[in-house]
């Protein structure tokens, strides 16, 4: 008979931040995505993320991950000095009240910081109790999580090659970036035409070169005007292309424009960036302004906040997919625990893990038929490779141990 679980009150002894930069594999390599071009930006060959390590007084270390939204030295200062100055020495036995306390609030938007810290706290708690995070949320409802393949804006030839690779590896959902027609981002040595016509041609190339069971979704990253979005969607429909959904065609906050758009098209409309403002998200759901939510545990503010968003969506029958912004493994694991315990995440979620040039986990995830198993080891269920983190770190943190 197993011993009952008792909650040990832990004290935070140290918080360390590790801003890291990771290369994306090039198009010339299997499942490479570089240069990754999205609607709002351009030539991306690397990604920047910040890993957060929290150590407790009983020697347990938990890991979190977030986007690097400030210069690396400022990320370290804010996490280690500002957040660390408030939290080191504090005990925590109730994470929900902990991350909602005034200690985690500031004059800037701290949701991403809260998300990274909260993931690390749950990792600590799970390790302390000897159970996986999904058990702390009532248990997983699925053993594996299915994913959708992600493509940037590419040439027709590259699109076909990448889509065929994805299909052969078991992916039955593919998302590609579109839009950004007013953004000049193309390097001189690449020939990318960014227009409504070229976006439709790329989608047609996938439809015509893959089997009929493939599902397509697109993401404009807020880069379209209303007239551009309407024209693109009409052309997609007229070309006989069925989309699983069209993600964030318009800038965030354009609530009335989304209402106009959804009333004039027959393709499901999804929101991503708008989902991180709870007020916007709730208002848009109540007004029936979109069909699908795409949510990311990091900018949403962690497990608790993301589950709140999911509950709001579930109250209106809105299905969710989990977003991926080149997550490096820690937040990939967090997403697996979140998705497997949250029934509203009923659509294949995003992933770009296959495109990484290197990995910060001791045992990197390996996709099997477009799926990952939900970890059953304590906490997040993954181990961070400190040597690799230090190798990829862009600025030396102020770690005392």
C-alpha positions in Angstrom: 0.0 0.0 0.0 1.4 3.4 -1.0 2.1 5.9 1.7 -0.4 8.8 1.7 0.8 12.1 0.2 1.5 14.9 2.7 2.1 18.5 1.5 5.4 19.6 2.7 5.7 23.4 3.1 8.7 24.5 1.1 10.6 27.7 1.2 12.0 29.3 -1.9 15.8 29.6 -1.6 16.9 30.8 -5.0 15.5 31.9 -8.4 17.8 31.9 -11.4 17.1 33.0 -15.0 18.9 31.7 -18.1 18.2 33.5 -21.3 19.1 31.1 -24.1 19.3 31.3 -27.9 18.6 28.2 -30.0 19.1 27.8 -33.8 16.3 26.6 -36.0 17.3 24.0 -38.6 17.4 25.2 -42.2 15.0 24.2 -45.0 17.8 22.0 -46.4 17.6 19.6 -43.4 14.7 17.3 -42.5 11.9 19.2 -40.8 13.9 22.4 -40.9 12.0 25.7 -40.7 14.7 28.4 -41.1 14.3 31.1 -42.3 11.0 31.1 -40.5 8.8 33.9 -41.8 5.5 34.9 -40.2 2.9 37.5 -41.1 4.2 40.2 -38.8 7.9 39.5 -39.0 10.7 38.2 -41.2 13.9 36.3 -41.4 14.1 34.2 -38.3 16.9 31.6 -37.9 17.1 31.5 -34.1 14.7 31.7 -31.2 15.2 33.3 -27.7 13.7 32.0 -24.6 14.4 32.3 -20.9 14.5 29.3 -18.6 13.6 29.9 -14.9 15.0 27.6 -12.2 13.5 27.8 -8.7 15.3 25.9 -5.9 13.7 25.2 -2.5 15.3 24.8 0.9 15.0 21.1 0.7 17.1 20.9 -2.4 14.4 20.5 -5.0 14.7 22.4 -8.3 11.8 23.2 -10.5 11.9 24.7 -14.1 9.8 27.1 -16.0 10.1 28.7 -19.4 9.0 32.0 -21.0 9.6 34.2 -24.0 12.6 36.6 -23.7 10.6 39.8 -23.9 13.4 42.1 -22.6 17.1 42.2 -23.3 18.8 39.2 -21.7 20.5 41.1 -18.9 17.2 42.8 -18.0 15.4 39.4 -18.0 17.9 38.2 -15.5 17.6 41.3 -13.4 13.8 41.3 -13.4 13.4 37.6 -12.5 16.3 37.3 -10.1 16.1 40.7 -8.4 12.5 41.9 -8.7 10.7 38.6 -8.5 13.4 36.9 -6.5 13.6 39.8 -4.1 9.9 39.3 -3.3 9.7 35.5 -3.3 13.0 34.2 -1.9 12.5 33.2 1.7 8.8 32.8 1.3 7.1 29.4 1.8 4.4 28.2 -0.5 1.8 25.5 -0.1 -0.9 27.1 -2.2 0.3 28.0 -5.6 -2.9 29.6 -6.8 -2.9 32.3 -4.0 0.9 32.6 -4.4 0.9 33.7 -8.0 -2.1 35.9 -7.5 -0.6 37.8 -4.7 0.7 41.4 -5.0 4.2 40.0 -5.1 3.7 38.9 -8.7 2.2 42.2 -9.9 4.0 45.2 -11.4 3.5 48.3 -13.6 4.3 46.1 -16.7 2.3 43.1 -18.0 3.7 40.3 -15.9 1.6 37.4 -17.2 4.5 35.8 -19.1 6.7 36.1 -16.0 3.9 34.7 -13.9 3.5 31.8 -16.3 7.2 30.9 -16.2 7.4 31.1 -12.4 4.2 29.2 -11.9 5.3 26.3 -14.1 8.5 26.1 -12.0 6.5 26.1 -8.8 4.3 23.2 -10.0 7.4 21.3 -11.0 8.8 21.8 -7.5 5.5 20.7 -5.9 5.2 17.6 -8.0 8.7 16.6 -7.3 8.2 17.2 -3.6 5.1 14.9 -3.6 6.6 12.4 -6.0 3.7 12.8 -8.5 3.4 14.2 -12.0 1.7 17.6 -12.4 -1.3 16.0 -14.3 -2.1 14.1 -11.1 -2.2 17.3 -9.1 -4.9 18.5 -11.6 -7.1 15.4 -11.2 -5.3 13.0 -13.5 -4.8 12.9 -17.3 -7.6 12.0 -19.6 -5.4 10.9 -22.5 -2.1 9.1 -22.7 -0.9 11.0 -25.8 -1.3 14.5 -27.2 -1.7 14.9 -31.0 0.0 17.9 -32.7 -0.3 20.0 -35.8 2.7 20.7 -38.0 3.8 24.3 -38.4 5.2 26.0 -41.5 6.4 29.5 -42.1 5.8 31.5 -45.3 7.8 29.5 -47.9 8.2 29.0 -51.6 5.8 26.5 -53.3 8.5 23.9 -53.7 9.6 24.2 -50.0 6.0 24.1 -48.9 5.3 20.9 -50.8 8.5 19.2 -49.5 7.8 20.2 -45.9 4.1 19.2 -46.1 5.1 15.8 -47.5 7.6 15.2 -44.7 5.0 16.1 -42.2 2.4 13.8 -43.7 4.9 10.9 -43.9 5.6 11.3 -40.2 1.9 11.0 -39.3 0.8 14.6 -39.1 -2.8 15.1 -40.4 -3.0 18.8 -39.5 -0.7 21.5 -40.9 -0.7 25.2 -40.1 1.1 27.7 -42.3 1.7 31.4 -41.8 0.0 33.9 -44.2 -0.3 37.7 -44.5 2.2 40.4 -43.8 1.6 42.0 -47.2 2.7 45.4 -46.0 5.9 44.1 -44.3 9.2 44.1 -46.2 11.2 41.2 -44.7 12.6 39.2 -47.6 16.3 39.0 -47.8 17.9 39.6 -51.2 18.9 36.0 -51.7 15.4 34.6 -51.2 12.5 34.9 -53.6 9.4 35.0 -51.5 6.4 36.7 -52.9 4.0 37.8 -50.2 0.5 38.4 -51.5 -3.0 37.1 -51.3 -2.5 35.2 -54.5 0.8 33.5 -53.3 -0.9 32.5 -50.0 -3.7 30.8 -51.9 -1.3 29.1 -54.3 0.7 27.7 -51.3 -2.4 26.3 -49.7 -3.5 24.8 -53.0 -0.1 23.2 -53.4 -0.6 21.4 -50.0 -4.2 20.4 -51.0 -3.1 19.0 -54.4 0.0 17.1 -53.2 -1.3 15.5 -50.1 -4.1 13.0 -49.3 -7.6 14.3 -48.6 -7.4 13.5 -44.9 -5.0 16.4 -44.3 -6.5 19.4 -42.4 -5.2 22.9 -43.1 -5.1 25.9 -40.8 -3.6 29.3 -41.3 -2.2 32.1 -39.1 -1.8 35.7 -40.0 -0.5 36.9 -36.7 -2.7 40.0 -36.6 -1.1 41.3 -39.9 -4.2 41.9 -42.1 -6.6 44.7 -42.5 -10.3 43.8 -42.6 -10.5 44.1 -46.4 -7.4 42.0 -46.9 -8.7 39.3 -44.5 -12.1 39.2 -46.2 -10.5 39.0 -49.7 -8.1 36.3 -48.7 -10.8 34.1 -47.0 -13.1 34.5 -50.0 -10.4 33.4 -52.4 -9.5 30.5 -50.2 -13.2 29.4 -50.2 -13.6 29.9 -53.9 -10.5 27.7 -54.6 -12.2 24.9 -52.8 -9.8 24.9 -49.8 -11.4 23.8 -46.6 -9.6 25.3 -43.5 -9.8 23.9 -40.0 -9.6 27.5 -39.0 -8.1 30.9 -39.8 -6.1 32.2 -36.8 -5.9 35.8 -35.7 -6.4 37.6 -39.1 -6.9 41.0 -37.5 -5.0 43.0 -34.9 -5.9 42.3 -31.3 -8.7 44.4 -29.8 -10.6 44.8 -33.0 -13.7 43.2 -31.5 -16.3 44.7 -33.7 -14.3 43.9 -36.8 -14.2 40.3 -35.9 -17.9 40.3 -35.5 -18.2 41.8 -39.1 -15.8 39.2 -40.4 -17.3 36.1 -38.9 -20.7 37.1 -40.2 -19.4 37.3 -43.8 -17.3 34.2 -44.2 -17.8 30.4 -43.9 -14.4 29.5 -42.6 -14.0 29.1 -38.8 -12.2 32.1 -37.2 -9.7 31.6 -34.4 -8.1 34.0 -32.0 -4.7 33.7 -30.4 -3.3 37.1 -29.3 -6.7 38.2 -28.2 -7.0 35.2 -26.0 -4.4 36.6 -23.5 -6.6 39.5 -22.5 -9.3 37.8 -20.4 -11.6 40.8 -20.8 -11.3 40.7 -24.6 -11.6 36.9 -24.7 -14.7 36.9 -22.5 -16.4 39.7 -24.4 -15.7 38.1 -27.8 -17.0 34.8 -26.6 -20.2 36.3 -25.3 -20.6 38.2 -28.6 -20.0 35.1 -30.7 -17.1 36.8 -32.5 -15.0 33.7 -33.1 -15.2 30.0 -33.4 -11.9 28.6 -31.9 -9.4 29.7 -29.3 -5.6 29.1 -29.6 -4.1 29.5 -26.2 -0.5 29.4 -24.9 0.3 28.6 -21.2 3.2 31.1 -21.1 1.6 34.4 -22.2 -1.7 33.3 -20.6 0.0 33.4 -17.2 0.4 29.7 -16.3 -1.7 26.7 -15.5 -4.3 28.5 -13.4 -4.9 31.4 -15.8 -5.0 29.0 -18.9 -7.5 26.8 -17.2 -9.7 29.8 -16.4 -9.6 30.8 -20.1 -10.5 27.2 -21.0 -13.5 27.3 -18.6 -14.7 30.5 -20.3 -14.4 28.9 -23.7 -16.0 25.7 -22.5 -19.1 27.5 -21.2 -19.8 28.5 -24.8 -18.7 25.2 -26.5 -15.6 26.9 -28.0 -12.9 24.2 -28.7 -9.2 25.1 -28.0 -5.8 24.3 -29.5 -2.6 24.9 -27.6 -0.2 27.3 -29.3 3.5 26.8 -29.7 6.1 29.5 -30.0 9.2 27.4 -30.5 8.9 26.0 -27.0 12.2 24.4 -25.9 11.0 21.5 -23.9 10.1 22.8 -20.4 6.9 24.5 -21.6 6.3 21.6 -24.0 6.1 19.3 -21.0 3.9 21.9 -19.2 1.6 21.9 -22.2 1.3 18.1 -22.1 0.1 18.2 -18.5 -2.2 21.1 -19.2 -3.8 19.6 -22.4 -4.2 16.1 -20.9 -6.2 17.5 -17.9 -8.3 20.1 -19.8 -11.0 18.7 -22.0 -11.5 22.0 -23.9 -8.2 21.4 -25.7 -9.9 19.1 -28.2 -8.0 20.1 -31.4 -4.4 19.1 -32.3 -2.0 21.6 -30.7 0.9 23.4 -32.3 4.5 22.2 -32.1 7.8 23.2 -33.7 10.1 21.0 -31.5 11.1 18.9 -34.6 12.9 22.0 -36.1 15.3 22.7 -33.2 19.0 22.5 -33.9 19.8 21.5 -30.3 17.9 20.6 -27.2 18.0 21.7 -23.5 16.5 18.5 -22.1 18.6 15.5 -21.2 16.1 13.3 -23.0 14.6 15.3 -25.8 11.0 14.6 -26.8 10.6 12.3 -29.8 7.4 12.6 -31.8 5.6 9.3 -32.6 3.0 9.5 -35.3 2.6 13.3 -34.6 2.0 12.7 -30.9 3.9 12.9 -27.6 3.2 10.9 -24.5 2.2 12.7 -21.3 5.1 12.3 -18.8 4.4 10.3 -15.7 7.6 11.2 -13.8 7.3 13.6 -10.8 6.7 17.2 -11.6 7.0 18.1 -15.3 8.6 14.8 -15.9 11.6 16.1 -17.7 15.2 16.8 -16.8 17.1 19.9 -17.9 20.6 19.5 -19.2 22.5 22.2 -17.3 25.6 21.9 -19.5 23.6 22.5 -22.6 21.7 25.4 -21.0 25.0 27.1 -20.0 26.3 26.5 -23.5 23.3 28.2 -25.1 23.0 30.9 -22.5 23.4 34.4 -23.9 24.2 36.1 -20.5 25.6 34.6 -17.4 23.0 34.5 -14.6 23.8 35.4 -11.0 23.6 31.8 -9.6 25.1 31.3 -6.2 25.1 27.5 -6.2 
